[in-house]
Amino acid sequence: MAMRRLALPAVASLGLAMGGGGALAQTDAGNRVENGVKEQAAASPEVRVVVAVPEDQGVVPPPQNGEGLGGSLTVRPDARTMTLSVPAPRGQITDRHGEPFAQSKVVWYPALQYVQFEKADRAYVIAWARKRIALANEVFGIHWRVTDEALWQHYRHRRWLAMPTTHVVDATRKAELEGKLMDGLILHPVYLRHYPQGECAAHIIGYVGSAGKLEKGPINYGDPLFERSEGRSGLEKIFEKSLTGKEGILRQDFEADGSMVLKKHEKRSRPGGTIVTTLDLEWQKYAEKVLKRYSERGAFVVIDIHTGEVLAMASRPGFDLNDFIPFISTESYAALRDDPSTPLFARAFQGGYPPASTFKPVVAVTALSNRDVYEHTLIDCPAKIKIGNHWFHNWSKNPEGYIDVKRAIARSCNPWFYQVGIKTGPSAFLSVARRLGFGSKTGLPLIGETEGLIPNNTWMKKHHGRKLLDGDTANLSIGQGVMLASPLQVAQGMAGIANGGALPKLRLVKQVQDVAGRVLVSNEPERRNFLNIDPMAVNVVHEGMMQVVHAGYGTGKRGKLSYTVLCGKTGTAQWGPESKEQRLAWFAGFFPLENPRYAFAALYEGKPHEKLSGGRKAAPIVSSFFGHFEKEITQAIAPPPKAMVIEEEDDEGGGYVLDEGSVPRAIPVEEDDDDGFFSSGDDAQPLRAVPVEEDDDGLLRARKRPVKAIPVEE
């Protein structure tokens, strides 16, 4: 007698329980489930079935009356033994502190659960099912569509397993509605992906979808008990293997009358691992909140310069990831896809924009490093200059006079950069730009990240039939022309300028953990490449960027923070079709001036014909965001306290000197019986104790005799 078995992953370790002839439940997390098993070919009199069972149930023993499993020795077409695979629950995606962006949960679907009918014909089976579908439509307020043929074929091939419809019922509604059901209409537990933060970091996290519908015909060995899910975008797709886990196998036997006689785990499923991102959930949520407050379309990126970790990367507008779960209708997806504001488009890393004046520090640091200009070199900057047959204007349409590099950065003076850019040459400053990450992907695990564009003579000849001319160089020196960069690349470039010596390698994932919490992959801070620029040139550019925000003549005063010295650069770019006269506003930079810790880039995407500037539209995004986290950031950027160590000199000197690395010795003292003073020996002069009191700020301060500070130096 031929016999085949169907594999089903065991998931009892997650609290899974099969009910109603094959319903699957989960307490931790899971995917959308539709129980379906392919029945063995009709030639086989018996097929074995395996389904999930709780840990405390173990194996269902055979009946004691001599029937049951022993009956399999005879040909009984309605007896079944099936072995099915059970897809493992997907792992979590969390922020740096363990707060979940994506996890799995258990929900319930209304489902038919056939019983074994004696000599039932097609009409009877369909009528039985229709009665329960009508009740489901009434109780759940749905419109369950299924053909008569599908109802009949499920009874023929899969009546041991539930036939669900896709309508999510949570635990609260389950308790309310369960009592209104009838025999044969059940709530079928399923795994479902869940995104507790909704829109937050949607473009980064991504979403899942069905890996394929279950077949509706006879059962085959190893068929999944329910539909497998797979990542469709974002981290869900990139880390598919780590998140999927290991499938299990579960077996279940049915007697000829439809009763279950055996339920056993042969192999328990192993849930997927956890992806720990570098994002800070609170920072990410507030970045999106600030973008929503100040713009209709834009992006904002924050990077930790010391580690290269991306702490926040927001794009506006976005979308709710839960709209894709358990599936998204064709109409809903078309509405998202065709929305003029392009909510599916991740502006922070997929958008290529002219970096505008945020690129000017790159030109300045290159010119200073190459000695084409010096810190105090003065250059005449009229309102416009003629290059070839074209006039190139200052943004303000006013002359700036003779100014140095720091004021040129602070004033964002176009004529200064036109002249210096041509003198330095495009090959020089574009080479530095590439070392700062412009013109190439960051290497982060992102779907659809743009490379941006940093042109060269080869590119120009291919696309424009000529090499770079002085007019092209003038445009490139102010971040215009054919140059493109994403907000992520601009923030990365600012991190490199802030560091001065090297470009940090960006990171979006801190760790990959298994289900037990063991770290499988850990990403440590790395250097992407050396910059090879003059440290003195870097310091001068830092000073100029500081003046952008803190000088009275700076263009980015609205980006100022009260608790630190911020270095920034505004930018305004022409963008899009000329007929729309559309512009962009930028504000990018880093802080603090001493020992920079955070780099950022804010982008405001203007409406057609909207008048804007980086200082007015983008800078407030930055100050509003970092102002909200003042207490947290103040602690992060505070310099570490310096230890002061002293040691005793020789006996003749009798004094104490600072000595790094030595252990200070306590001065032995004893109380004098006569006056209550403390002395350091029999012959010592009395030393009066200095009374202290607690000040308003909680510090203990001397009340009578001030203590002189001990001068130290590094």
N, C-alpha and C positions, 0 to 999 in steps of 0.2 A: 504494500500500500504506500503510495507516494505521499509524503508529508512535507510541507514547507512551513517555515517560521518567519514571523515578522518582528523586526527589532524596534523597540521603543525606548528612548533614554530614560533612565531612572532619575527622578528628581525629588525623592523623599527627603533628602537632606535639606531642601528648601521649604519643606512643609507642604508638598504637593499631595493632593488627594483626588482620587478619581471617584466621581459620583455619577449616578444616572447612566450606568453602562458605558463609561469611558470619558466622563467629564473631568477636566484637569483643573486643579486649583493651586494657587501659589500664595505664600504669605509675604515673601520678600519682594520679588520683582519678576517681570517676565514679558514675553512677547504676546502679540495677538495670537490667539489659538483658535483653530477650527479643527476639532477632532475628525480625522478621516483616516480610514485604513482600507487598503485594497484587499478585498477578499480573495482567497485562493481560487484557482480555476475550478470549475464545476466538477472536473474529473476527480479531484481530491475530496474524499469524504470528510476530512477533518483538517481545520486550520487553527494554528495556535495564535493567540492574541496576548500582547503584553501591554499593560497600561500602568500609569503612575499610582503608587500606593503610599500612604504615610508610613513613617518609620515604625510606628507602634503597631501597625497591622500585621506586618510580616507576611506569612504565607497563609492563604485560606485553605484549611484542610479539606480533603475529599469527604463526601457524605459517608455516613456509617452504615447505610442500608445496602451496601454492595453495588449501588449504582454510581453514576458520576463518571470519574475518569476510567473506571474499569470498563465502561460501556464503549470506549473508543475502539475496542477490539472488533466491534461490529460496525457495519456501514450505517452511519446516521448523518445524513447531509446537513442537519442544522447544528451539529456540535462544532465548536470552533476553538482552536488554540492558536493565538497570534503573537508574534514577536515584532514590536515596532520600535523605531528610534524616537527618542524624545529630545528635541532641540534644547540646548542648555539656555538658561536665562542670560541675557546680555549683562555685561558688567556696567559699572557706573562711570560717568565722566564728572569730575569734581573740580572745584577751584583749588587754590593752593592751601586752603585751610580745611578741605574736606567737605565743603558745602556742595550739594549735588546740582549739576546742570542737567544730567540725564540719568535716569534710573528706570527700573522696571517695577510694575505693580500688578496686583491681581484685580481683575474686574470680571463681570459676568455678561454673557450673551444669552438672550432667549434662544431656546433650542428644543427641537423635537427629540424625544427619546422613545423609539419604537419598542414594543414588546413582541414576543413571538406569537404570531396569530396562527390558529389551527385552521388549515385549509382556507386561508384568506385569499380572495381574488384581488385583482388590481383595483377595481372600483371601491371595494371595502377599505383597502389601505389608504387610498387617496381621500376618501370621505373622512376617515379617522384623522388624517393629518390636517385636512382643511378646517375641521372643527377647532383644532388647537391653534392653528395659525390665526384664525379669526379672533380667538380669545387673546392671543399675544398682541395683535394689532390694537385691540381695545385697551388692554392693560398698560401697554408700554407706549401707546400713541405713535405707532410706527406703521409703515406700509410694507409688509413682508411679501416680497414677490418671489415666487418659485413655481415652476411649471409642474403639471401633473406627472410628466414623465420623470422629472428629477425626483419627485417624491417616491414614485414607484421603484426607480432604480436604486435609490438609497436603501429602501427596505430590502430589496433583493440582495444587495451586496454589502451593505454597511449598517444593518439594523442594530448591531451590537454597540455601535458608537453613536454619539449625539450628532444631530444635524442642526448646527447653529445658524443664526442670522447675525449680521454685524450691527449690533446696537449695544452700546456700552451702558452697563448698569453698575453703579458704584455700591459700596457697602451699605450706605445709608438707604438708598432706594431699594436695594435687595431686601433689607429687613422690612420695608414697607410693603413691597409687592409680592413677596414670596407666598404669602397666604392666599393670594387671589388666583393662584395657578391651579391646574388640574393634572391628573395623572397623564404622563406623556408629554407635558410641557414643563420644562425645567429651566433653571438658570445655570448655564454651563460656564464654569470658571476658566478663564484664559489669562495668559500672560499679555501684558500690554506695555509698550514703551511709554514713558512719561517724562515730560520736561517741566519740572517744578518752577523754573524761572520764566517760562513762557517765551517772550521775545528776547530776553537777555542773552547776548552773545550768540544769537541764532545763526548768523552767517559763519561763525567759527565752529559751533558744536555740530550743526547739521542734523539730519533726521534719518529715519529708517523707513523701509518699505518691505513688502512681501517679496521673498526670494522666488516665489512661484506658487501657483495654485496647486492644490492637491488634485490628483486624478480622481475621477468619480467611478471608475470601473472596479474590477476585482482587486483584491488586496494583494500586494507583493511583499515579499520578505524585506524588512528594513525600511519600509515607508515611514515617514515622520507622522507622529500622532497629530500634529498640528502644523500649520504653515511656519516655515522658517522665515525669519526676518533678516535683512541685510542693510548695511549702511548705504545711503544714497548720496550723501554729501557730507562735507565737513569732517570733523574728527571721527564721526560715526563710520564714515567710509574708509578713511585712511588707516584707522586702527581696528578694522573689521576683525582681523585674526585674533587680536588680544581681547576684544570685547565679546566674541562669540562663545567662547568656552568649549567644553567637550561634551558631546552628546552621550546619553546613557541608553540603556536597553531595559525594557520592562515587558513582562509577559503576563498574559491573562487567559484563563481557560473558561469556556462557556459550555454548559450542558446542552443537550438537544432541545430542552424546553426554554432556553434562553437564560437560565440561571448561571451565575458565576460560581465556579468551583475552585479556581486557583488564581491568585494574584501575587506576583513575585518580581522583585527587582533582580535583574541579572547583572546590571551595571548601573551605578548611579551617575547621573549627569553632573558635570562640574561647571559651575557658573563662570562666566567670563571675568577677566581681570578689571582693574580700575585704572582709568587714565587720569592722573592728577595734573591739571594744567597749572601754568604760572599765573593765571588770571586771579585777581582778587574780586570776589563776587560783589562786595560793597562798592569797590571802585568802579567795576564794570557797570553796575546798575546806576550809579550816580553819573557816570560819564554819559550814559544814554539819556538820563533825565535832563542833564544840562544841555545836551544837543537838542532835545525836544523843546526846551525852553527858549533857546536862542536861534534855532534854525528849523527849516523844513527839510533841508537836505544837507548833509555834511558828514564829517568823520572826526574822530578824536583818538589819539594813540598816546599811551604813556609807557615808557621803558625805564627799567632800573639799569642805570649805566654801569654799576659795579658788577652785575651778574648777567646782563643782557636779557633779563626776563621781561616779557611783555605783561604788564600789570593790568592794562585796560586797552581794548581795541574796539571802539564803537562805530557803527555805521547807522545813519538815519536816512530814510525810514527803514524799518525792519519788518518782521513778520513773526507770528506766533508758531513755534514749532509744533505745538499740539494740534494745529489745524491739519497736520499731515498724518495724525494718528487717530484711528487705526488706518485710515486712508484719506486722501483728499479727492473730492469729486473733480471731474473734468472741468466743470464750470468754475469752481472755486480756484483751481490752479490757473485757468485762463485769465481770471480776474487779476490775480497776482502778477502773472507774466505780462499782461498788457497794461498794467497800471503805469501812467506817465511818470510817476515818481520812482519807478523801478525798485520796489522794496526788496526784491530778491537779489539785487546787486550790492555786493559788499564794497562800499566806497573806500573803506579804510585800507584794503589791500588789493582789490580788483580794479580800482579806478586809476587811470593814468591822467595826470593833470600837469599843466605847466607849473613848476615850483615857484615861479616868479621871484620876488626879492629874497625869499628864504634861501636862495642859492648864492646870494652875494657874499656871505662869509666864506664860501668855498673859493671864490675868485680872490678875495682879499688875502686869505691865508696862503694861497699859492703865490701871489705876487710878492708878499713879504718874505716867504721862504726862499724865493728865487732872487731876492734883492732887486726886483724891478721897482719897488718903492720901499721906503723905510717908514718907521713909525711916525716921524714928524715931517715927512715929505708933503709939501702943499701943492695941490693941483687946482687949476682954475676950472670952475664948473659953471658955465653959462646955462641959460634956460634951455638951449638946444645946441647941438653940434651937427655938422654936415659930414656924412661918411659916404663917399661915392657921390651918387646923385640924389641921396635921400637925407632928410633931416630927422635926427633922433632927439626926442624931447625928454626933459625932466618930467617926472610924474606930477610935480606941483606947478609946472610951466613957469617957474621962477628961477633965477640964477641963485647959486649958493656961494659964489665967490671962491676964494682960495681956501680949501679945506684939506684936512689930513684924513687918514684911513678910518680913524675911530669916529670922527664926525660924519664921514661918508656913510658908514654903516648905520649910525644913529639916525641920520636924516634920510637914509635909503636913497642917496643921490645917484640917479641914473647916469648923468654925464661923467662922473668920476669913474664908474665901472665900465662905461663904454671905452674910455681912453685906456684905463689900466688893463682891461680884458684884452684889447687889441695889442697892447705892448707886451703883455705876458704871453699871449698866444693861446688859441683854443686847445692845442694838444696838451699844454701844461695843466691848465685848470680842469679840463675834462678828464685827464688822467687821475688827478686827485679826487675828482667826483666819483670815479669808478672805485677807487680805493675806499671811499666812504659808503659804498654800497649802491650808488645810483646806477641804473642801467642793468641790473641783474636781480633775480629773485633773492629774497632774504634767506631761503632755506628752511623756513618754518613749515610745519605740516598744514598747509592751507590749500583749498581747492580753488583753482582759477586765479592764483596770484599773478599780477602783472609784472613783467620785467622792467617796465618803464622804457625810456629811450634816452641814451646818451650818444649822439651822432659822432661820426668821424668822417674823414675824407672818402673812405670807401663807401660808407652809407650814403653820403651826399651824391657821389657819382652814380650810384645805383638808382637812387630815387629822384635825383634832380639833375643829373647829367653834368655836374660840376663839383669842384672841391669847395671847402668852406671859404667864404669871402669875409672881408672885414665887416660888412653889414650883418652877416650871419653871426660872427663873433660878438658883435655889439649886442645882438638880441640874446645870445646864449649867456653872456656875462650878467644879464639881469634875470635869468631863468625863464626866458621866453623863446620864441621860435619853435623848433622841432623837438625841444627837450620835453620829456614827460617823466613824472614820478608819482608814486602813490603816497598818501599820508604816512603809511608805515615806513617807506623808504626815507622820507624827509625826517621823521623822528629818529630813524637809525643814523642818518647823516649827522644829526645834531648830537647824538650820543658819541659819535666818533670825534667831532670837533670838541666836545666837552672833555673827552678823555685826552685828546691831543696826541697820544702816542700810538694807539691801536684802535681798530674798530672792533667792538665786542660782538661775538657771535650771538645772534638773537635766539631766544628759547621761548617756546610756547607750552612745552610739556616738561614738568619737573620729574615725574616718575611714572613708570608703569608697574602696577602691583598685581599679584595674583589674588585669588579670592580669600586667601588666608592673611593678606596684608604684607606678604613678603615682597620686597622690592626686586623686580626683575630687570628694570632699566632705570638708571638714574643719570640725569644730564647735569653735568657740572659746568661752571662758567669757563668759557673758552675765548680765545682771541681769534677773530676771523682773519685779520691781516694787519700788518704794520702800515702806518700812514706815511712815514718818512717825510714829515714836515717839521719845520723849525719850531722848537718849543717856545722861543721868544715870539715868533709870529702868532702862535696859538694864544699866548697871553694878551697880545695886542687885540686880536679879534674878540677875545672874551671881554675886554674892556669896552670895545665898541658895542658889543651886544648888550652889555650892562647899561650903557648910555641909552640904548633904544628904549628901555623901560624906565630908567631912573633919572635921566637928564631932562631938563625942561623942554629941550628941543627934540626929544626922541619921539618916534612915531608909534611906540607901543606902550604908552603910559597906562592904558586901561588894563594891561596885563600884570600890573604891579601887585606884589604880595606884601603884606605888612610884616611878616615874620622872617623873611629871608630876602637875599639879593638874587633876583631872577634875571637871567640873560635871555633875550629874545630877539626875534626878527620878524617883522611884519612883511606881508606880501599881497599884492593885488595883481591878478592875471586876467588877460583877455582869453576867453575860452568859448569853444563852441562856434556855431555858424555866425558869420559877421552880421547876418540879417537879424539875429536875436540880440546882438550886443550883450552877450552874457558874460559875467565876470565871476572870479573866485576871490575869496579873501582867506589869507593864511596868517597864522601866528605860530611860530615854532621856536624852540630854544631848549634851555636847561636851567637847572639851579641845584644848589646855591653856587655863587661865583667861586668860592673857595671849596675845593673838593666836591665837584658836581656829582649829584646822586640821581636825579631824575631828568630824562629828556622827554620831549613831547612835541606833538604837531596837531594843530586844530585847523580844520578846513570848513569854510562856509561856502556852500554852493549857491550862488546868487540866482535870482529869477531873471528872465529876459528883461533888459533895459533897466535893471535895478542898479542904482548908484551905491557903491560900497567901497570899503577899504579894510585892510587887515586889522588896523588899529581899532576901528569901530565895531566890526562884526565878529572877528575871530578872537581877538585878545580877551574880551569878556568871558568867553567860554573857558579859557584857561584859568583866569583869576577866580571865577566862580567855583570851578572844580577843586582846585588846590586849596582855596580858602576854606572849603567845607571840611577838609581833612587836616586842618592846621595842627591840632594837638598830636595826631599820629605822625605827621611828617616832621614836626619839630623834634620829636624824640628820635626819629630815624636819621636826621641829618646832623644831630648834635655831635660835636667831636668827642671822642672818648676821653674820660678824665685821665690826667697824667699822674702817675704815682710819684711821690717824693720820698726817697729813701735816704737815711742818714746813718753814719757810723761814727764811733768814737775815735778821736785821734789818740796819739800816744799820751802817756801819763803827764809829760811835761806841758803839752799844749792844753790839755784839759778841755778842749772845745769839741764841737761837733761839726762835721762837714757833710755835704751831699756826696753820696757815692752810689752810682747806679748799680743795682744788683745786690747790695749788701743788706743785712738785716739790722734794723735799728735796735739799739739796746735801751731798755728802760732805765731811768734814773732812780736809784733807790732813795726813798724818802721815809722819814719818820716824823710823827707828831711830837712837838715840844710840849712838855707837861705844863709849862708856865703860861704861855700866851696862846696856845692852840694853833700856832703856825706850823708849817711843814718845813723841814730842813733836810739837806742831803748829807748830813754827817754832824759829828759833835762840834766841829769848829766852823760850820757853815753859818752864814748870815740867814736870818729868818726870811722866808718867802711867803708873802701873803697870797692866799687863794683869791682868784678873781671871780667874784660872783657873776652868774650868768642869768639871763632871762630869755624866754622864747619870744621871738619877734612875730610880726603879723604873718610872715611867710613860712613860719614853722621852723626857722633856723635858730639855733642857740647863739646868742651874741653876748660879748663882754659888756657888763653894765658900768663898771667903774674905771678899770684901767684897760685901755685898748692894747691888743696884742699886735706887735709889729709883724708885718708880712715878711716871710723869708724869700728873698729874690732868687728865682731859679731861671735857667735858660735851657732851651732844647740842646 
